[in-house]
Amino acid sequence: MLSAGCAGAADRQTKLDLWDNATGPHLRGAVFSQRRVIPSLDGGFLGPGPIGSPISDGALRSLAAAGANFAMLSHAGIFTEEPPYELDEPVADYLDDLVTRCEAAGLFTVIGFRSGPGRSEFSIQRDSAGDWFPAELVNERLWREAEAHDGWAEMWRETARRYAHRPGVAGFLLMVEPNANQAAFPPDGEIWEADTLQARTAGTHGDWPALAARLARTIRSVNADIPILMSPDGYANARFAGQLDLDVVPGTVLAIHDYHPRAFTHAWGPMSAASFSPADAIVTPPDYPRWMLGEYGVRRWAIGAEAYVQQRLAGLEQAGANSSYFRWDSGWRTYEASENGWNPVYGRDPDADTPAADTPIVDALSRAWSRNAVRP
């Protein structure tokens, strides 16, 4: 049962009702992005546990206090990345605890896996290979090996068994930013045209829509009701949405990411001449009754960042789409003091190394998040 957070909230009896754009938005919040800790690379930078940076109870409470009712858990998969692909108990225990603490803070969650059998976190960051991490950490065997596909299916089977009935888990995101359009073709470059990608990958291990359909069916074999979020290829790019079979099982939700225009959202400093315009509104996906914006955001120091966030929020309200802002403060100061470009809690000063008193992006988010009416 879902509880109303204020008088007059609609009576919603199922988790799938939370994803109905005709009556939404219902879930507004932020992303917690985490990966496996690699001691030889990270030292103590990402914390002492298997996953970092660690998320404090204070961070969860601060997100809820800002008005959010939703945390997108962009998390490492609970199975090993190297064969034999099997449950990684410390990672699974960490996720168990995090889901429990989110529920206690009044936050719905979506569990999404950034990595898993045959895919490392560093595939998503492959353009930085050889820069801040060794290139050999990039694991993309998923797009070439059937064994890795089997591993992902078993990982989602176990995840559904563990979490589908948890009251605060509002859905499963099959993969965070699928990128077969790049990773399936070394050394042949990348493909950004949907029909060309489909023609090249059909019948191969690089066929993400086929793998997504298999994973959705696997989850449904365990649980008939949990909403299943599917992201398109090209790092959840809306231009590839038409390739997905969103009717493969009942109860699917399309999840896209949108950082357009990238020259503005990824500005390195406040002197950047990049800007945005009304033409840079959210690239809405094809007509579908349930879709959400799983990631959007801007570096906190970009000139006009608050107005940009307001533009995005207005579009989401009009579309009835749930959303999660990238990203929220974890509470782990060792990390946040230096890696805070996307952390709105640090305000607009590019040199800030502590949370700020003046946080215009948070203020914009909170005004929209104040509309949230349900909590787990």
N, C-alpha and C positions, 0 to 999 in steps of 0.2 A: 504494500500500500504506500502511495506517495502522499506526503503530508503538505497541506497548504501552509505557506509561510506568512500569509496575511489574509484578512477577511476579504471575501469575495473572489478568491482565487478559484479558477476552474477546477472541477472535480476530475482528476486524471487517475485512472485506475491501472494503467499499464505503462511500462517504461517506453513502449513505442509511441505513446501519445506525447511524450516529451519531445519527439522529433517531427511533429506535424507542423510544417511551415504555415499551413492555413490558420492555425491558432497560436503560433509562436511569435517571437522567440520565447523559449522556456528555460534554456540553459545559457548562461553568460558567465564567462570566467577566463582563466588563463592557463598557459602551458607550463608544466614542470618538465624540463628536458634533462634526461639523465642517461649515463652510459656506464659500462663496466669500468672499474678502476684498474689501471695497469700500473703497478708499482714502479716498474722500471721507467715509465714515461712520466707518471704523475707525482711521484714522491708522496707527500701528504696533501698536495694541492686540492684534490677532490675528496679528501676525507679518509677515514680509516676503514670503511666498510667495503663490500663488494661493488656497490653502486655509488656514484657520486655526481654532483655534490649532494651531500645528505640534506634532506628537507626537514626543517625543525617544526615542532608543533606551533611555535610562534609564527612561522611563515604561513602555515595553513590558516591559523586564526586571523592573521592580517589580511589574507585574501578574502576570507569570509566577511571580515569587518568592513572591507571596501565595498561589500555588496554582492560579491560573486557567490554563485551557488554551484560552481562547476570547476573541476580541475582536470585538464587533459594530461594524463600520465603518459608522456612520450618516453618510454622505458625500454631498457634492454630486455630481450627475450629471456624467458625462464628456462630455455634449453641451451645447451652448449653450442658454441659457434663452430667447433671442430668435431669431427667424428671420433667416437660414436656419439651421435646426437641423442642426448639424454637430459633428464631434468637436472638443472644446476640448483641444488638445494639452498645455498646461501642467497642466490638471487631471488629465488621463489619466496624464501622467508622474508627478505627485504620488501618485496612487493606486497605480501600478505599484511605486513605491519603498516605499510603506507596506505593501503586501501582502508584498513581499520581506522587509522588516524584521520583520514579524510572524512569518513563517515561521522566520526566524533566531532569534527569541526563544522559539520553541516554542509559538506560539499559532495555533490555527485561526482563520479569519476567515469572517464572512459579509459580503458586500458589499451594502449597502442604499442606495438613492438617496433623499435628502431632497428633491432638486430635479431639474430637467431641463427639457426643452422645454415652455414654457408654464407652468412652475411654479417659483416662487422659494422659497427658504428662508423668506421672510417670510410666506408663506401659512400655514405651521404656527404662526407667531407673530402672526397677523393681529389678535388682540385688543390688541396693543401698538402697532399702526399709529398714527403721529402722536405717539407717546410717545418711545421712544428711537431710532426710525427713521422716515423719511418714509413716508407712506402709499403714495406712488407706487412704492415698492419691492415692494409686494405684487403678484405676478404669478400670476393664476389662470386664464389663458386655456385651460389644459389641459382644463378642464371645459366648454368651449364651442366648441373648434375641432378639427376633424379633423386638421389639419396637425400639431398638437401631439401627438395620438395617434400619428401616423405617426413623429414624432420619437422618442417613447419606445420604440416598437418597434425602430427602427434603433439606438437607444442600447443596448438590451439585446442586440440581435444582435451588435453590436461587443463588448460586455462579455463575452458568452458565448465569442466567438472568442478573446478575450484571456486569460480567467481560468478557464474551465471545467475545464481540465486541470491547473491549478496544484495541487500536492499539499496546500497548506494551506488552500485555499478550500473551505469545507464547504458553501457554498450561496449563493444569490442571494435577497435580499429585494426584491421587485418595487418597492415604494414604502414609504418610512417615513411612517407615519401618514397614510393617505389621508383626505381631509376633504371629499369632495364633499357630504356632508350639510350643510356650511356654505357652502363656496366655490362650489357650483354654483347657488346660489339668491339672489345679491344682486339687489335689496335686500330679499328676502323672508324673511330670517332663517335659521333652521336647522331640521333635522329629526332627531329622536333616536328615532323609532319605525321599526323595520326595514321592516315591510311598507309603511308610508307612503312611506319613501324609495325602495323598490324600484318602487312604482307611479309615483312622480314622475319617476324617472330612466330607467326602461326605454325603450330605443330612442333615448336622447339621449347627448350627449357627457359627461354627468355620471354615466353608468352605470359605476361603478368595477368591479363584478364582471365586466362584459363586457370592459372594458379589461384587467383582470388576466388573464382567460382568454386574450385575444389575446397579451399579453406572455409568458405561460407557453408558448403554442404557438410563439412566435417563438424563445424560448430552446431549446425541444426540437428545432426545425428545425436548430439548430447542434450541440447536444449532447444525447445521450439520457439522460445519467446524473446530471448535477449536480442536487442537491436545490434545489427552488424554494420559497421561503417566500412566503406570501400573507398580508397583513394585512387585516382587515376595515375597512370605512368607520368614520367616527366616531373617527378617530385610533387605529385598531387596537383598537377596542372589541369585546369578546366578544359584545355583544348583536347585532352585525351579522354574526357569523360564518356564520350559516345562509344568507346571501345569496351567499356565494362558491361557485363550482363547483370544489371541491377534487379532483375526479376528471377535470378537463379534460385533464390529461396525467398520466402516472405520476410518482411521486416528489415530491409536494407536501407541504409542512409548513405548518400554520396557525401564524401568529405574532401573538400578542396583546400588548397593553400593559395594565398594571393598576396604578393609583396610588390605589386605594380604601383608606380614605376620604380624599378629597382635602383636606378641612379639616385633617387630621393631616399627611399627607405634604408638603403645601405650606405648612406653618406658617411664618410670617415671623419668629418669635422664640421663645425658650425659655419665655416667659410665656404662650404660647398655651394655652387651656383645652382645645383639641382633643385627642382620644384615639382609641384603636382598641380593638376587642374581638374575641373569637373569631369573631363573626359577620362580621368584615371579612376573612375569608380570601380567597384568590384566587378570582375568579369564573371557574371552569373552563369551557372551551368545550364544545360538544356532543361526544358520543362520537366520537373520531377517533384513529386509532393514532399520529399524529405531530403534536404541537403543542408550542409553546415559548412562554416568557414573554420577549419581546424587550426589554421595559423594565419595571422596577419600581424603586422607590427612595423616599427620604425625605430632606427637608432634614436635614443632619447635626446640627443643634441641637435638633430636636424632642425633647421629653421622652419617653423610651421608645423612641427610634429603634432602638437595638440589638435590643430585644425584638421590635419590629415586623419587622425584617429576619429575625430568627430564625424568626418565624411564617411569613413568606413562604418561607424556605428549607426549612422542614419540609414545607410543602405541596408544594413542587416535588419534593422527594425522594419523597414519597408518590406523586405523579403520574408520576414518571419523566420529568419535563419538563426539557429544556435551558433555560438562562436567561442573561440578561446584565443586570447591575445598572447603573442609570443614576446616576452615570457614573464614569469613572476619571480620575485626574490626567494632564494632557497633558505636564507638564514645562515648559510655557511660563509662567514666573512672572509676566510682565507681565499676562497674562490671569488666571491662577489666584489671584493675590494679592487680587483684588477680586470675581471671579465664581466663588466656590467653595462656594456654598450646597449644591450637590449632590455635592461632592467629598469622599468619606469620609476621604481622606488628611489633611484639615485638622482632624479631631477634632470636638469638640462645642462649642467656643467660637465664638459667632457673629462675634466680632471678629478671629478668626485670619487672619493674612495670610501665614503660612508653614506648611508641613506640620507636623503635631503629632506628639509622641511617643506620646500616648494616643489611639488610634483604635479605639473600640469597634465601629464598624460594620465596619471592615476585619477586625477580629478575628473577628467573626461570619461574615463571608464566607469568610475563610481556613479556618475549621473545616469548612465545607461543601466548599470548593474542594479541600481535601486529598484528597477522594475521587476526583479526576480521575485517570484511568488511561491515557489515550492522548494523544499529541501528534503533530503533523505530522512 
